Amino acid sequence: MKRRLALIAPSILTLGLVSVAYSQTDDVFAFIPDGGRTLLAGVVEAGVPEETKTELLTGKRTSAEWLGYLEEQAPSVPSVADMDEYQRQTLADYLAYNMPLSAVPETVDASTLPRDGRDFSLEYCQSCHIITVVVTQERAREAWLGTMHRPSHIEVNLTEPEREALADYLVVNAGIPIEQVPPELRAGGASY
């Protein structure tokens, strides 16, 4: 236990410094790609036909089916047409995990939608190490899930579907070159 506490202390200090830096800048984490929640909110806020909005919030599809649906909608939905392949895949994965909503909110924005892989990485991964350790690694889904099921990670308060959503988000969006990471987030590392 002493060893674990000794290893956690530097990360807590690092997180504290990152929190200070975060509060002093626009968004120190802006280099991390948007998650599905933000992408979906952006599509809805940009304006979509009502039937498309309804389908996005109440439809049930696999990730591959959602990706096909998004590609079909792109010609008539500029906010989807403007997405790159990674954003579309991120949104398709998010929709597969979270739709249909049990209750469609009156106003659809990021605050009314379920959390996504980006949210999970910022909330849970940083509880032990700086986010850079996670987002700079390019790994297969099985490797991410393997890490999340190790003794050092299994106690993280995520359900199995949330772990899978986080793994899918990281497969598509991690592997960020260190040069794209703000300098204040390049130091530090895992605490275990």
RONU-433016 format. One record per residue (C-alpha): residue in three letters; x, y, z; residue number from 0; chain. Coordinates in Angstrom, 3 decimals, padded with zeros to 6 digits. Each point is the difference from the previous one (the first is absolute). Layout:
# RONU-433016
ALA | X | Y | Z | NUM | A
...
***
This chain:
# RONU-433016
MET | 000.000 | 000.000 | 000.000 | 0 | A
LYS | 002.841 | 002.403 | 000.841 | 1 | A
ARG | 001.550 | -000.643 | -003.389 | 2 | A
ARG | -003.281 | 000.748 | -001.771 | 3 | A
LEU | -000.473 | 003.232 | 001.991 | 4 | A
ALA | 003.571 | 001.053 | -000.717 | 5 | A
LEU | -000.631 | -000.553 | -003.678 | 6 | A
ILE | -003.347 | 001.762 | 000.000 | 7 | A
ALA | 001.287 | 003.170 | 001.670 | 8 | A
PRO | 002.025 | 001.201 | -003.038 | 9 | A
SER | -003.043 | -000.499 | -002.225 | 10 | A
ILE | -002.208 | 001.959 | 002.367 | 11 | A
LEU | 002.549 | 002.828 | -000.089 | 12 | A
THR | 000.129 | -000.226 | -003.800 | 13 | A
LEU | -003.808 | 000.031 | -000.200 | 14 | A
GLY | -000.089 | 003.011 | 002.282 | 15 | A
LEU | 002.421 | 001.842 | -002.264 | 16 | A
VAL | -002.022 | -001.020 | -003.053 | 17 | A
SER | -003.167 | 001.246 | 001.723 | 18 | A
VAL | 001.644 | 003.361 | 000.625 | 19 | A
ALA | 001.224 | 000.116 | -003.583 | 20 | A
TYR | -003.444 | -001.035 | -001.206 | 21 | A
SER | -001.695 | 002.812 | 001.889 | 22 | A
GLN | 002.494 | 002.496 | -001.421 | 23 | A
THR | -000.398 | -000.974 | -003.657 | 24 | A
ASP | -002.872 | -000.349 | -002.414 | 25 | A
ASP | 000.025 | -003.802 | -000.014 | 26 | A
VAL | 003.242 | -001.849 | 000.589 | 27 | A
PHE | -001.734 | -003.210 | -001.112 | 28 | A
ALA | -001.219 | 001.388 | -003.346 | 29 | A
PHE | 002.584 | -002.152 | -001.800 | 30 | A
ILE | -002.004 | -003.110 | 000.963 | 31 | A
PRO | -002.590 | -000.729 | -002.709 | 32 | A
ASP | -003.651 | 000.578 | 000.810 | 33 | A
GLY | -001.976 | -002.946 | 001.261 | 34 | A
GLY | -003.326 | -001.149 | -001.360 | 35 | A
ARG | -002.009 | 002.079 | 002.469 | 36 | A
THR | 001.538 | 003.234 | -001.265 | 37 | A
LEU | -000.207 | -001.104 | -003.625 | 38 | A
LEU | -003.683 | -000.941 | 000.302 | 39 | A
ALA | -000.838 | 003.240 | 001.787 | 40 | A
GLY | 001.800 | 001.918 | -002.752 | 41 | A
VAL | -001.974 | -001.754 | -002.722 | 42 | A
VAL | -003.323 | 000.684 | 001.733 | 43 | A
GLU | 000.905 | 003.604 | 000.891 | 44 | A
ALA | 001.091 | 000.695 | -003.596 | 45 | A
GLY | -003.464 | -000.972 | -001.146 | 46 | A
VAL | -001.208 | -003.244 | -001.499 | 47 | A
PRO | -003.326 | -001.047 | -001.461 | 48 | A
GLU | -002.355 | -001.020 | 002.810 | 49 | A
GLU | -000.201 | -003.594 | -001.237 | 50 | A
THR | 003.808 | -000.260 | 000.048 | 51 | A
LYS | 000.141 | 001.432 | 003.508 | 52 | A
THR | -002.654 | -002.462 | 001.168 | 53 | A
GLU | 001.848 | -002.913 | -001.587 | 54 | A
LEU | 003.330 | 001.039 | 001.545 | 55 | A
LEU | -001.532 | 000.116 | 003.480 | 56 | A
THR | -002.399 | -002.943 | -000.164 | 57 | A
GLY | 001.517 | -002.385 | -002.547 | 58 | A
LYS | 001.687 | -003.279 | 000.890 | 59 | A
ARG | 002.883 | -001.170 | -002.214 | 60 | A
THR | 003.432 | -001.544 | 000.186 | 61 | A
SER | 003.005 | 002.242 | -000.457 | 62 | A
ALA | 000.392 | -001.143 | -003.619 | 63 | A
GLU | -003.691 | 000.670 | -000.677 | 64 | A
TRP | 000.238 | 003.465 | 001.576 | 65 | A
LEU | 003.066 | 000.747 | -002.105 | 66 | A
GLY | -001.949 | -000.932 | -003.126 | 67 | A
TYR | -002.929 | 002.151 | 001.141 | 68 | A
LEU | 002.290 | 002.988 | 000.595 | 69 | A
GLU | 001.553 | -000.402 | -003.430 | 70 | A
GLU | -003.508 | -000.098 | -001.535 | 71 | A
GLN | -000.942 | 003.188 | 001.868 | 72 | A
ALA | 003.172 | 001.924 | -000.876 | 73 | A
PRO | -001.312 | 001.494 | -003.278 | 74 | A
SER | -002.974 | 001.614 | 001.779 | 75 | A
VAL | 001.608 | 000.694 | 003.396 | 76 | A
PRO | 002.982 | 002.383 | -000.361 | 77 | A
SER | 001.238 | -000.584 | 003.559 | 78 | A
VAL | 000.348 | -003.719 | -000.768 | 79 | A
ALA | 001.505 | 000.700 | -003.434 | 80 | A
ASP | 002.668 | 002.141 | 001.691 | 81 | A
MET | 001.112 | -002.855 | 002.281 | 82 | A
ASP | 003.121 | -001.968 | -000.808 | 83 | A
GLU | 000.018 | -003.807 | 000.114 | 84 | A
TYR | 001.197 | -000.069 | 003.628 | 85 | A
GLN | -002.772 | 002.316 | 001.163 | 86 | A
ARG | -002.637 | -002.037 | -001.833 | 87 | A
GLN | 001.317 | -003.222 | 001.514 | 88 | A
THR | 000.091 | 001.594 | 003.460 | 89 | A
LEU | -003.601 | 001.161 | -000.407 | 90 | A
ALA | -001.122 | -003.381 | -001.378 | 91 | A
ASP | 001.575 | -001.810 | 002.975 | 92 | A
TYR | -001.621 | 002.451 | 002.423 | 93 | A
LEU | -003.426 | -000.437 | -001.584 | 94 | A
ALA | 000.340 | -003.800 | 000.124 | 95 | A
TYR | 000.762 | 000.094 | 003.738 | 96 | A
ASN | -002.504 | 002.659 | 001.039 | 97 | A
MET | -003.027 | -000.057 | -002.275 | 98 | A
PRO | -002.859 | -000.129 | 000.263 | 99 | A
LEU | -000.264 | 002.446 | 002.858 | 100 | A
SER | -002.429 | -001.107 | 002.691 | 101 | A
ALA | -001.489 | 003.500 | -000.057 | 102 | A
VAL | 000.719 | 002.577 | -002.678 | 103 | A
PRO | 000.894 | 003.311 | 001.666 | 104 | A
GLU | -001.962 | 003.085 | -000.945 | 105 | A
THR | 003.246 | 001.769 | -000.863 | 106 | A
VAL | 002.807 | -002.059 | -001.467 | 107 | A
ASP | 003.478 | 001.236 | 000.826 | 108 | A
ALA | 003.150 | -001.522 | 001.455 | 109 | A
SER | -001.301 | 000.409 | 003.562 | 110 | A
THR | -003.119 | -002.093 | -000.707 | 111 | A
LEU | 001.728 | -002.934 | -001.704 | 112 | A
PRO | 001.730 | -003.039 | 001.557 | 113 | A
ARG | 003.755 | 000.186 | 000.606 | 114 | A
ASP | 002.396 | -001.258 | -002.652 | 115 | A
GLY | 003.483 | -001.519 | -000.279 | 116 | A
ARG | 001.713 | 003.389 | 000.173 | 117 | A
ASP | -001.892 | 000.774 | 003.206 | 118 | A
PHE | 000.981 | -003.372 | 001.483 | 119 | A
SER | 003.662 | 000.473 | -000.880 | 120 | A
LEU | 000.158 | 003.464 | 001.537 | 121 | A
GLU | -001.918 | -001.025 | 003.121 | 122 | A
TYR | 001.371 | -003.452 | 000.733 | 123 | A
CYS | 003.386 | -000.373 | -001.687 | 124 | A
GLN | 001.287 | 003.171 | 001.601 | 125 | A
SER | -000.840 | -001.301 | 003.455 | 126 | A
CYS | 003.307 | -001.910 | -000.127 | 127 | A
HIS | 002.093 | 001.557 | -002.754 | 128 | A
ILE | 000.220 | 002.980 | -002.285 | 129 | A
ILE | -002.257 | -000.266 | -003.065 | 130 | A
THR | 003.017 | 000.041 | -002.320 | 131 | A
VAL | 000.845 | -003.568 | 001.066 | 132 | A
VAL | -003.325 | -001.100 | -001.465 | 133 | A
VAL | -000.583 | 002.125 | -003.086 | 134 | A
THR | 003.482 | -000.373 | -001.490 | 135 | A
GLN | -000.267 | -003.804 | -000.152 | 136 | A
GLU | -001.239 | -001.656 | -003.163 | 137 | A
ARG | -001.399 | -003.379 | 000.998 | 138 | A
ALA | -002.516 | -002.599 | -001.128 | 139 | A
ARG | -003.371 | -000.301 | 001.734 | 140 | A
GLU | 001.023 | -003.267 | 001.665 | 141 | A
ALA | 003.130 | 001.657 | 001.409 | 142 | A
TRP | -002.005 | 002.872 | 001.498 | 143 | A
LEU | -002.519 | -002.413 | 001.495 | 144 | A
GLY | 002.837 | -002.166 | 001.305 | 145 | A
THR | 001.445 | 002.988 | 001.836 | 146 | A
MET | -003.409 | 000.941 | 001.375 | 147 | A
HIS | -000.411 | -003.512 | 001.418 | 148 | A
ARG | 003.376 | -000.096 | 001.759 | 149 | A
PRO | -000.020 | 000.169 | 003.813 | 150 | A
SER | 001.269 | 003.599 | -000.130 | 151 | A
HIS | -003.005 | 001.078 | -002.102 | 152 | A
ILE | -002.843 | -002.375 | 000.845 | 153 | A
GLU | -000.975 | 002.081 | 003.029 | 154 | A
VAL | -000.691 | 003.022 | -002.230 | 155 | A
ASN | -003.714 | 000.682 | 000.372 | 156 | A
LEU | -001.071 | -000.731 | -003.593 | 157 | A
THR | -002.568 | -002.509 | -001.185 | 158 | A
GLU | 001.059 | -002.520 | -002.626 | 159 | A
PRO | -001.844 | 001.885 | -002.786 | 160 | A
GLU | 001.730 | 003.223 | 001.140 | 161 | A
ARG | 003.391 | -001.762 | -000.142 | 162 | A
GLU | -000.820 | -001.175 | -003.517 | 163 | A
ALA | -001.117 | 003.492 | -001.031 | 164 | A
LEU | 003.234 | 001.442 | 001.403 | 165 | A
ALA | 002.067 | -002.629 | -001.844 | 166 | A
ASP | -001.806 | 000.720 | -003.282 | 167 | A
TYR | 000.513 | 003.750 | 000.450 | 168 | A
LEU | 003.719 | -000.515 | 000.642 | 169 | A
VAL | 000.453 | -002.334 | -002.982 | 170 | A
VAL | -001.342 | 002.717 | -002.303 | 171 | A
ASN | 001.398 | 003.097 | 001.725 | 172 | A
ALA | 003.154 | -000.889 | 001.968 | 173 | A
GLY | 003.479 | -000.171 | -001.455 | 174 | A
ILE | 000.296 | 003.780 | 000.069 | 175 | A
PRO | 003.578 | 001.093 | -000.822 | 176 | A
ILE | 001.761 | 001.476 | 003.029 | 177 | A
GLU | 000.647 | 003.203 | -001.991 | 178 | A
GLN | -003.767 | 000.658 | 000.048 | 179 | A
VAL | -000.139 | -000.263 | 003.794 | 180 | A
PRO | 000.321 | 003.296 | 001.911 | 181 | A
PRO | 003.434 | 000.210 | 001.650 | 182 | A
GLU | -001.489 | 000.109 | 003.508 | 183 | A
LEU | -001.527 | -003.436 | -000.609 | 184 | A
ARG | 003.137 | -001.695 | -001.312 | 185 | A
ALA | 001.558 | -000.633 | 003.400 | 186 | A
GLY | -001.160 | -002.611 | 002.460 | 187 | A
GLY | -001.168 | -003.478 | -000.643 | 188 | A
ALA | -001.603 | -003.035 | 001.510 | 189 | A
SER | -000.006 | -000.208 | 003.760 | 190 | A
TYR | 000.223 | -003.753 | 000.154 | 191 | A
***
